[in-house]
Amino acid sequence: MSAAGRRLRGVLRSHRAATVAGAVVLAVAAASGGGEYTARLLIRERVARAVPALNRGGLTVDEDGSALWDLLHRRIPRVDIESRHAGVGPLEQVDVHAQLYDVRFGDRAAVGSSRAEVSVPAASIGDAVRAKASSVPVTAVATDPGLGTITVDLGAGGVAHLTLRPLIRDGRVSFATAGLSVLGRAVDPGGLGDGLGSPGRGDYPLGMRATSVEVTPTGLLIRLRGGAVPLRSA
């Protein structure tokens, strides 16, 4: 047999050995009872460590195919994440539905790309306003999808009304002040709502950036997208 033939035979033998070894690992894990369930728990734990902002409440992690097989190869084509009571930037107690693509674990852990939809309840917007102006009581928050604005009632009995308009600046959702009235009279807002949502209280998960923001009957719907980033803690 030629030298090239011997090398080819050696490569095939090594490939068969690796395949058999992988099959044995899968078989042992499956035979131990709950192997697939255990593998999914491990994947969830790694995702939770990699994206801590989404792990503040009910975090659900799911992926297509065999979790055992994906864990063995340290690569998952797609991971679906549902998170309640998460934090996205300065907005707390939001619901997130996200997809991570081409997720790799191990020494070179990374995610190829990501996207997410963030549902922000009106109460979370009120909390963000309260955090910016803690001396002014926030009594109610109402949205107007038709006008694309949010009205925040301030002071005892809602004597003042702050109107905000969400927008995107440098890949982040921010708020511009559209108006402020006190006892029915327009007054200078003095930048009360400007910059709300700007950097300073945490980045978006996985380096994602906002692509759109929509005022809904119950709050906001924010869409995010992200590119390839490392998962150093996975």
Secondary structure as UniProt FT lines:
FT   HELIX           3..31
FT   HELIX           35..50
FT   HELIX           52..54
FT   STRAND          59..63
FT   HELIX           67..73
FT   STRAND          75..88
FT   TURN            89..90
FT   STRAND          91..104
FT   TURN            107..108
FT   STRAND          110..121
FT   HELIX           122..132
FT   TURN            134..135
FT   STRAND          138..144
FT   TURN            145..148
FT   STRAND          149..154
FT   TURN            156..157
FT   STRAND          160..169
FT   TURN            170..171
FT   STRAND          172..182
FT   TURN            183..184
FT   STRAND          185..186
FT   TURN            190..191
FT   TURN            194..195
FT   HELIX           205..207
FT   STRAND          209..215
FT   STRAND          219..226
FT   STRAND          229..230
FT   TURN            232..233
//
